Amino acid sequence: MKRSFSLSDRLLLVAGLGLVAATYGLVRLAYGLFLPDVQHDLGFCADVGGAVSSGASVVYCVGAVAGSVLAARAARWLVVAATLTAGVGALVMASSPTTAVFGTAAVVASAGAGLASPAMVQLVTDRIPADRRGRAQAVVNSGTGPGLVAAGVLALVLLPEWRTAWAVAGVLTLAVGAVLFLAAGRPERGGTPALPGRSWFVAQTVPVVVALLFGAGSAVVWTYGRSTLVDAGVPTTATVVAWIALGVGGSTVAATARWTSAMSPRRQWVLTTTVAAGAVLALGLLPGSVAVALAACALFGWGYTAATGALIAWTAAIDPEQVAAGTSVLFVVLVAGQAVGAAVAGVLVGTVGTTTTSVAAAALVAVSSGLSLRTGDLRTTVATR
């Protein structure tokens, strides 16, 4: 019988959710929210914005790989590294005098999210009993949603003063990271998991492929979602509210975690990515409708965040002892897909327009869902070493 979380469990989960909210929602993914105003002030165009987004994705991958190597031995100190790179990076973005400085800071700040994910997966694995671990991972991973809501509120209150918004994001990130560092406590000494074997990597093939496609397709929303609405003539306030709707949708993942965690990873993936594909398509075809934009953003926020939780469940089912490493691999591939998707979308938006770009992106997300249908339910677990 599953028990409720203890007070110490709850403190860790709330603080961990806060770090994910800060590093992902307030810093990494808020780039697309503030992009139109930053472009206006610093004077760069869509292809430069896409290049910065791609560079940030690459550095995220570097952080995630480093995190996967270090998480088992130093998860608590990875929290410190994630906090400093994201928090200080946001502060430098706030004070950037040129496009080059802003772009460099945005790229470096993205490493914070890459470091945060394996750190939190490892902390949850170490501290939370097995019967509650899946739900706990989903709750922490849902922090992206509240972070997006917070970023949207900052935008509503402060834009076009994007510098102040980034400064507040930086300070909040540093604060929540400090709280988590204290909440995590001293680690218990234990053995370091052996490196995964060949069978482990083979078992990851399908989730790796679908994560890559999903990342490429989702990039158009994170990088150009608000710009699409602005270009369609949607009022500025409504475009920011749509971004908040993204966060609200992502936040509901914590409430649906009990339901989704009862599904097999494959079923979670099919459901969540299908919802996301429909949302991307709706946003691209009807960007001028505020009602459609709000609904599509909310659905995409839930679909995207829940899909990343499905990836964690998928790799945990393959090998529970290597869940931090598996999460890092899949998130690296996901964001590598976003890097390619953002760069390609930047070119397509300027040549064929946002509608065609969004239809192509929705097709990629749909393919990522369809491919998993051919694999059957995941039932084979790699032997623990």
N, C-alpha and C positions, 0 to 999 in steps of 0.2 A: 504494500500500500504506500502511495506517495505521500510524504509528509510536507507540511508548509515550510517555508524558509525560516531559519532562525534569525534573530536580530543581527548577528554578525554577518550572516549570509546576505541579508537585505542591505546592510551598509555597503558591503563590497559590490553588490550588484548595482545599487544606485550610483555609487561613485564610478564604477566601470561604465555604466550607461552614460554618465556625465562626460567621461573622457572620450568616448565614441562620439557623443553629441558635439563636443568641442572640436576634435581633430577632423572629423568628417563633415558634419553639418555646418559648423561655424567657420571652418577654415578651408578645407579642401573643396567641398562641393559648393560653397558660397561664392566661389570665383565666378560662376556663370550668372549668379544673381546680380553682382555688382559690375559685371563686365561692361554693359552699355554706358554706365556713368564713368567708369575708368577710361574707356575708349574715348569718350568725349573730351575728358580733361587732358589725357596724355597723348591723344592723337594717333592711335594705331588702328588698323583695320582688322577685318574678320580673320584673315589668314594668319596674322600675328597672334591674335587671340587663340586660334586653334593650335598654333605651334607652342605657345606657353602651356596650354592645357595638356598637350602631348608630352612636353618635357616634365610637367608635374607628375604625369602618370608613370613615366619612366623612373623618376626618383622615388615615387611611392613603391614601385616594384623593388627597387634596391633596399628600401627600408623594410619591406615585408620579408625579403630573403634574409637580410641580416637578423630580423626578429625571429624567424623560424629557427635559425641556428642557435640563437642565444636564449630563447624563451625558457627552455627547461632549466637553465642554470641561473638566469638573471631576469626573470619576468618583472620584478619590482623595479629594477634599474632601467628596463626598457620603458617603463611608464615615465620615468624621468626624462629619458631621451625623447620620447614622443611629445611630452609636454613642452620641452624647450624648443624643439625644432618647429612645432606648429605655433606655439605662443610667440616666440621671438620673431619667427618668420612673418606672422601677421602684423606685428608691430613695425617691422621694416617696410612691409607693404604700405602701411598707413603713412609712413614718412617718405615714400619714394619720390624723388624729384624727376625721374625719367622712366621711360618704358623699360629700359634695360635693368634698372634696379628693381622695379616692380616685378618684372617677369622672373628675375633670378630669385627674389624672395618668395614668390608664389610657388616656384618649382621646389625650392628647399623646404618650404612649409609643408608641402604635400607628403614629405617623408614621415611626418608625425603620425598620420593615419596608418601608414604602412607598418610602423613600429607598434602602434597601439593594438592592432587586431591580434597578432600572435601573443602579445603580452597578456591581453585579457582572456583569450582562449585558454592559455596556460594557467592563469590564476584561477579561473573558474574550474578547470579540470582538477587542479590541486586542492581547492578548498571546498568545493560543493560535492556532496554525496552523489553517487552515480544515478540514483533514482530520480534526482531533480536536475541533473546536469543539462539535459537537452533543453528543457524549458529555460534554465538559467542562461544558456548560451544565446537563445533566441531573444530573451529580454535585453541582455547587454547589447547585442547586435542591433536592436531596434533604436539605439540611441541616436542614430543618424536622423531620425524623424524629429525629435525634439530640438536637435541642433539646427535643422532647417527652419523650424518654426521660429527659433530664437533669432536666426539670421534674418528671416523675413520681418520680424518685429523691428529689429534694428534698422532695416531698410525703410520701413514705413515711417519710422520716427526721424531718421537721420538723412536719408537721401535727399538731395544729391551729394551730401557730405560723406562720401564713401571712405574718406581717410579716417574720420571719427569712428565709423562703423568697424573698420578693420582694427583700430586701436582697442575698442571695447572687446572685440572678439579675441584679441591677443591676451588681454588682461584676464578675461574669463577662462581662457584655456589654461593659463598658468595657475589660476586659483583652483580649478577643479582637479588639475593634475596633482597639486600638492595634497588635496584632500584624499585622493585615491592612494597616493604613496603611503599616507598614514593609515588608511583603512586596510591596506593589504597586509600590514604587519610584517613581522620577520618570517621569511620562508622556512618551511621545514626541510631539513636536509634529506635528500633522497637520491636514488640513482638516476642517471641521465639515460633517456631512452636511446637504444641503438639506432644507427642510421637506417632508414627504410631500405628494404631489399628490392630486387628487380620486380618481384611479383606485386609489390605495393605500387610501384610506378605504373605497371601495366593496368592495375585495377583502377587507377585514376584517369585512364584515357578518355572515357566518355564524359565525365564531369569537366575535364580540362577543355575538351573541344566545345562543349555547350557553353561553358563560362566565357571562352574567348569570343564566341559569336554574340552572346548576350551583352558582353562589355562593349563590343563595337556598335551594336544597335542602340544601346542606352545612352551612348555618349552625346547624341544629338540633343537630348533633353537637358542633360546636366550642363552642357557648354552653351547651347544656343536656344534653350527653351524660353527664357525670358525675352531674348532678342527677337525670337519669332513672334511673340505676342506684341512687342513694341512695334515691330515692322508692320503688323497687321492693323495697327491703329488702336489697340486696346489701351485704355487710360493707364497712366503710370501706376496709380494706386492699385488698380485691378491686377496688373502684372505682378506686383509684389504679393498681393493676396493669393494669387495663383501659386507663387513659390511657397507661401505659408501652407497652402493646401497640400503641396508635396510633402511637407514635414508632418502635417496632421495625418496624412495617409500612412507615412512611415511609422508614426507614433502608435498607430493602432495595432501594429505587429505585436507589441507586448501583450495586448488584450487577446489577440487571436493565437498566441503562441501555444496555449494548451490544446487548441483544436488542430493546428497545423503539425505540431510535434507528434500527434497520434498517427499521422500519415507516414507512409514510406517516403524516403527522400525523393524518389522519382516522382511520386504523385505530388509532393510539395512543389517540385520544380515545374512540372507541367502546369499546375494551377497558377502559380505565381507569375511565370513568364508569359502565359497566355493573357493574363490580365494586363501585364506590362505592355505587350505587343499591341493590344487593342487601344491602350491609352496613348501610345506613341502615334498610332495611326490617326486617332481622333484629333490629337493636338496639331498634327500636320495638315489635316484636311479642313478643319474648322477653327483656325487660330483666332478669327475675329469674333467668335461667340464666347462671351465671358462665361456663360453657364457651362458650356462644353469644356472650356479651358480649365475651369475650377474642378469639374468632375474628373477630367482626364488626369490632371496633376495629382489629385488625391489618390486615384486608382494606381497611377504609376508609382507614387511614393510607397504605397503598400506593396505593390507587386515587386518592385526593385528590392526593397529592404527584406521582404520575406524570402525572395529568391536567394539573396546572399545567406540568409539563415539556412535555407535548404542545402546550399553548398557545404556549410559547416556540418549539417546532419549527414550529408552524403559521405564526406570523408571520415566522419566519426564512425559510421557504419562499416566502412572499409577496414579501419584499424583504430580502435579507441585509444591505443597507446601513442599514436602519431597524429593526434587531432590538430595540434598546433602547427606541425609541419604541413599537414594536409591543407589546413585553412590557408596558410601562407601561399602554398603552391596555387591553389584555386583563386585566391584573391589577386595574386600577381598576374595570373593569366587573364582574369577578369579586367584588371586595370590596363594590362597590355592591350587588350582589345579596345578599351576606351581610348588609349593613346592613338591607336591607328584610326579608330572611328572619329575622334575629334579632328585629326588632321585631314582626313578625307572629307568629313562634313564641312570643314572650313572652306575647302575648295569647291565642293558641290553647292553650298549655299550661295556662293558668289557667282556661280555659272548657271545652274539649273533652278535655283530657288529653294525655298524652305519646304514647299509641299512635296516635291519629288524626293528631296533629301530625307524627309520624314517617312515617306512611304518605303523607301529603301531600308531605312533603319528599322521600321516595324517588321519588314520582311525578315531581316536578320534575326530579330528577337523571336519571331515565330518559328524560324528554322531551328533555333536553339531549343525551343520547346518540343518540336516535332522529332528531332533526333533522339531525344531521350525516350520517346515512346517505343522505339525499336529495341530498347535494351532490356525491357522487362523490369520487374521489381528487383531491387538490389538485396540479395540474400546471402551472398558469399562474403565472409569476413576474412581478411588476411590474417594468418596465424600470428599471434603475438610472439615477439622475439624476446 
